[in-house]
Amino acid sequence: MVEFAPSLLASDFSNLREEIKKIEKAEYLHLDVMDGHFVPNLTFGPKLISDLREYSDLKFDTHLMIDNPEKYIEIYAEAGSDLITIHEESSKHTHRLIQQIKDTGCKAGIALNPATPIDNLEYILPELDLVLIMSVNPGFGGQSFIPQILVKIERLATVIEKRGLDLKIAVDGGINDNNIIDVVRSGAEIIVAGSAIFKSSDPAGTIEKFRNKVNPEEIKKD
């Protein structure tokens, strides 16, 4: 079953409690933490995540787009994260960071920027709960999907199947009504979408429409 992780970055920050209620039928809340160094934007920190935790039963999917993530993993775990994803490009010691995340009790993921090959994860894949494939260059919401990423998703899905690994593929960036079927057919199991959901007139209805569109019977259609 395909799961959905609406990205808080695209929501109305003046009314976050109500915004979260609109997407309560999703599986995750995707939380983009940006530091203005690893990516050219600033978003929010652990205090916001901690404040939102009591208002939502969604799994908190915290995506750390930051330098030196090892300094902050425990802080974001304590704030209420269920899953913490770091970028492969942000550290020379990803294996150590994955173990650090798991030691907090959170599930662990690694994100790959569009130009980063999946081969970089060859020796760490068995340790992961999730790989997040970026289908835009990270740092800002509302960007267009990079179509070449479909091949990257397919290749990763093939590697996971051949090796019999137990981890999920998430895809983040520019996913909408026009490309979601292609993304899921390529192997995505978690869809991260911001503008397509929160900027719609009916976020809950949009999630349901996407869910119906990628159900197994629809995906089989040409």
C-alpha positions as CSV (number, residue, x, y, z in Angstrom):
1,M,0.0,0.0,0.0
2,V,1.3,3.5,-0.9
3,E,1.5,5.8,2.0
4,F,1.4,9.6,2.1
5,A,3.5,12.2,3.9
6,P,2.2,15.7,3.3
7,S,5.0,18.3,3.7
8,L,4.3,20.9,6.4
9,L,6.5,23.4,4.5
10,A,3.6,24.0,2.1
11,S,1.0,24.6,4.8
12,D,-0.3,27.9,6.3
13,F,2.0,28.5,9.2
14,S,-0.4,31.0,10.8
15,N,-2.8,28.1,11.5
16,L,-0.8,25.0,11.8
17,R,-3.1,23.1,14.2
18,E,-6.0,23.4,11.7
19,E,-3.7,22.6,8.8
20,I,-2.7,19.3,10.4
21,K,-6.3,18.4,10.9
22,K,-6.9,18.6,7.2
23,I,-4.4,15.8,6.5
24,E,-5.1,13.5,9.4
25,K,-5.9,10.6,7.0
26,A,-2.3,10.5,5.8
27,E,0.2,8.2,7.4
28,Y,3.0,10.7,8.0
29,L,3.6,14.4,8.5
30,H,6.8,15.3,6.6
31,L,8.9,17.9,8.5
32,D,11.6,19.7,6.4
33,V,14.2,21.1,8.7
34,M,16.6,23.5,6.8
35,D,19.5,25.4,8.3
36,G,20.4,27.9,5.5
37,H,23.7,26.3,5.1
38,F,23.2,22.8,3.7
39,V,20.3,24.2,1.7
40,P,19.6,27.8,0.8
41,N,16.6,28.3,3.1
42,L,15.6,28.4,6.8
43,T,12.5,26.7,8.1
44,F,11.9,25.6,11.7
45,G,13.4,23.7,14.5
46,P,12.6,21.2,17.3
47,K,10.4,23.5,19.3
48,L,7.8,23.7,16.5
49,I,7.9,19.9,16.2
50,S,7.5,19.4,19.9
51,D,4.6,21.8,20.1
52,L,2.8,20.0,17.2
53,R,3.3,16.6,18.6
54,E,0.4,16.7,21.1
55,Y,-2.0,17.7,18.3
56,S,-1.4,14.8,15.9
57,D,-1.3,11.0,15.8
58,L,0.5,11.0,12.5
59,K,4.0,9.5,12.3
60,F,6.4,12.5,12.3
61,D,8.9,12.1,9.4
62,T,11.7,14.5,10.1
63,H,13.9,15.3,7.2
64,L,17.2,17.0,8.3
65,M,18.5,19.2,5.5
66,I,21.3,20.5,7.7
67,D,25.0,20.5,8.2
68,N,26.5,18.5,11.1
69,P,23.3,16.4,11.7
70,E,25.1,14.4,14.4
71,K,24.8,17.3,16.7
72,Y,21.0,17.4,16.5
73,I,19.7,13.9,16.2
74,E,18.9,13.4,19.8
75,I,17.2,16.8,20.0
76,Y,14.8,16.0,17.1
77,A,14.1,12.5,18.5
78,E,13.2,14.1,21.8
79,A,11.0,16.6,20.0
80,G,8.7,13.8,18.9
81,S,10.1,12.4,15.6
82,D,9.3,8.8,14.7
83,L,11.5,8.7,11.6
84,I,14.7,10.8,11.1
85,T,16.2,11.1,7.7
86,I,19.7,12.6,7.1
87,H,21.3,13.4,3.8
88,E,24.0,11.2,2.4
89,E,25.8,14.4,1.3
90,S,25.8,15.9,4.8
91,S,28.3,13.6,6.5
92,K,31.3,11.4,5.9
93,H,30.1,9.0,8.5
94,T,26.6,8.0,7.5
95,H,26.8,4.5,9.1
96,R,27.6,6.0,12.4
97,L,24.7,8.5,12.1
98,I,22.2,5.8,11.2
99,Q,23.2,3.9,14.4
100,Q,22.9,7.2,16.3
101,I,19.4,7.6,15.0
102,K,18.4,4.0,15.9
103,D,19.8,4.4,19.3
104,T,17.2,7.1,20.0
105,G,14.4,4.6,19.1
106,C,13.6,6.4,15.8
107,K,13.6,4.7,12.4
108,A,16.4,5.8,10.2
109,G,16.5,7.1,6.6
110,I,19.0,8.5,4.2
111,A,18.0,11.1,1.5
112,L,19.7,11.4,-1.9
113,N,19.9,14.7,-3.8
114,P,19.0,14.3,-7.5
115,A,22.7,14.1,-8.7
116,T,23.7,11.6,-5.9
117,P,23.9,8.0,-7.2
118,I,22.3,5.2,-5.3
119,D,25.6,3.3,-5.4
120,N,26.7,5.5,-2.5
121,L,24.4,3.5,-0.3
122,E,25.5,0.0,-1.4
123,Y,27.0,-1.0,1.9
124,I,24.6,0.8,4.2
125,L,21.2,-0.3,2.7
126,P,20.7,-3.2,5.1
127,E,20.8,-0.8,8.0
128,L,18.1,1.6,6.7
129,D,14.4,1.8,7.2
130,L,13.9,4.2,4.3
131,V,15.6,5.9,1.4
132,L,14.3,9.3,0.4
133,I,14.8,10.1,-3.3
134,M,14.8,13.8,-3.9
135,S,13.0,14.6,-7.2
136,V,13.8,18.3,-6.9
137,N,16.9,20.0,-5.7
138,P,16.2,20.5,-2.0
139,G,15.8,23.9,-0.3
140,F,12.5,25.3,-1.5
141,G,8.9,24.0,-2.0
142,G,6.9,24.2,-5.2
143,Q,9.6,23.1,-7.6
144,S,8.9,20.9,-10.7
145,F,9.6,17.2,-10.7
146,I,12.8,16.1,-12.4
147,P,11.6,13.2,-14.7
148,Q,15.0,11.5,-15.0
149,I,14.5,10.6,-11.3
150,L,12.1,7.8,-12.4
151,V,15.0,5.7,-13.6
152,K,16.7,6.2,-10.3
153,I,13.7,5.1,-8.3
154,E,13.4,2.0,-10.6
155,R,17.0,1.1,-10.1
156,L,16.8,1.4,-6.3
157,A,13.6,-0.7,-6.2
158,T,15.4,-3.4,-8.3
159,V,18.4,-3.5,-5.9
160,I,16.1,-3.7,-2.8
161,E,14.1,-6.6,-4.4
162,K,17.2,-8.5,-5.5
163,R,18.9,-8.2,-2.1
164,G,15.7,-9.0,-0.2
165,L,15.9,-5.9,1.9
166,D,13.3,-4.6,4.2
167,L,13.1,-0.8,3.6
168,K,10.8,1.6,1.9
169,I,11.4,4.1,-0.9
170,A,10.0,7.6,-0.4
171,V,10.1,10.3,-3.1
172,D,9.9,14.0,-2.4
173,G,9.5,16.9,-4.8
174,G,7.1,18.1,-7.4
175,I,4.7,15.2,-7.2
176,N,1.2,15.9,-8.4
177,D,-1.8,14.5,-10.2
178,N,0.1,14.4,-13.5
179,N,3.1,12.3,-12.4
180,I,2.1,10.4,-9.2
181,I,1.2,7.2,-11.1
182,D,4.6,7.1,-12.9
183,V,6.3,7.7,-9.5
184,V,4.5,4.8,-7.9
185,R,5.0,2.5,-10.9
186,S,8.7,3.2,-10.6
187,G,8.7,1.8,-7.1
188,A,7.8,4.6,-4.6
189,E,6.1,3.5,-1.5
190,I,5.8,6.8,0.4
191,I,4.8,9.9,-1.5
192,V,6.0,13.2,0.0
193,A,3.9,16.1,-1.4
194,G,3.6,19.6,-0.2
195,S,1.9,22.1,-2.6
196,A,-0.2,19.5,-4.3
197,I,-1.9,18.7,-1.0
198,F,-1.8,21.8,1.2
199,K,-2.4,24.3,-1.6
200,S,-5.4,22.4,-2.9
201,S,-8.9,23.5,-1.9
202,D,-9.5,20.2,-0.1
203,P,-6.3,18.6,1.3
204,A,-8.1,15.6,2.7
205,G,-9.9,15.0,-0.6
206,T,-6.7,15.3,-2.5
207,I,-5.0,12.7,-0.4
208,E,-8.0,10.4,-1.0
209,K,-7.9,11.1,-4.7
210,F,-4.2,10.3,-4.9
211,R,-4.8,7.1,-2.8
212,N,-7.4,5.9,-5.2
213,K,-5.3,6.8,-8.2
214,V,-2.4,4.6,-7.1
215,N,-4.4,1.7,-5.8
216,P,-3.1,-1.6,-7.4
217,E,-5.9,-1.9,-9.9
218,E,-5.3,1.6,-11.3
219,I,-1.5,1.2,-11.4
220,K,-1.9,-1.9,-13.6
221,K,-3.7,0.1,-16.2
222,D,-1.7,1.4,-19.2
